[in-house]
Amino acid sequence: MRVPLHVLYWNDCTVLKLAIAIKKSQQFSDLPILADALEEAGYTDQFMLKDLRTNPRGSRYFLGRILKPGWWPGQVTPHAHFGIEQRGRWIYLNGEKIY
């Protein structure tokens, strides 16, 4: 299940900002905080939320699902504003490959 755009835009893009901060700092122990923000924004995928809360090391896959701008072909997303772009199958943050 992809993360809906309204969730990413919620509260001045809080979910996307948290995901970027966690990825940049490599503080995967903060993924439960991201799960709380997702839930407050109206995200309902209980499998993803539970995994973010209980399996921080293994749930980095879900972090990629939030950061990947290619999930919304043809739609304007908030990713470009934060320096996220996709080149082929790779995701870059301000020119640095992150996925």
N, C-alpha and C positions, 0 to 999 in steps of 0.2 A: 504494500500500500504506500503510495507516495504521500509526502507531506503536503497538504493543500496550501496554496498561496496565502489564503487568509490567515493561516497559522504562522507562516513566515513573516507576514506583515504586522501581526498582532503587536500592540504596545511598542511601536517604533522599531520593529524588526528584532525584538528581544531574543527570540529563538535563534535566529541566524547569527546575531552578535555573540551569543553564548557559544554556539557551535564553533565559530571562528576562534574565539578565545581559548576554548578547550583544545582545539587542534593545534593552535600555535604554541601553547604552553605545554602540550602533551600531558595535561593534568586530567587523565581519564577518570580519576576518582571523583571529578565534578560532574560526571554524566548524570547522576541522580538529580542534580539541580536542573539540568537540561530537561529531564523527564517531567519535572514539576512545571517548568515553563510551558512545555508542549501541552500538558494537560490543562493548564490554566487558559491556554490559547484555544482550546476546544478540540485538540487532537485526541482520537479515541482508540487507536490501535493498541489494545492492552498488551499484546505480545511484545511490541516494541517498547512500551513504557516500562513493563516489568523487567525486560532485559537491560534497559538503561539503568534501572535502579539496583538490580541485583548482580549484574555481570559486567562491570565497567570495562574490563580488559577485552572481553569478547564482543562487546556491543559497538565497537568502533565502526563496524559495517553500517550501522544506523546513522552514525555521524556523517559518513559519506553520502547517505541518502538525503540528508538535509543540505549538505554543501554542494551537491551536484546540480548545476543549473540546467543540465540537459533533460531533466524530468518534464519540463514544460515546453515542448517544441512550439515555436512560433509565438510564445507569450513573453511579454516583458516581465522580468523577475527582479527582485531587489539585489540579486547577486552582483551585478555589474557595479552598482554603487559601492560595494564593499571590496571591489577589486578581484572578484572571483570570475574566472572564465574557464571554458572547457575547450581543449584542443584535442580533437580525436577522442580517445577514451580517457585522457588524463585531465585532472582538475588542477588549476593553478590559482594561487592566492598572491596577488601583487607580483606576478611573474615567477613565483616559486612553486614548483610542483608539490602538491600536498596529497594527491591521490592518483 
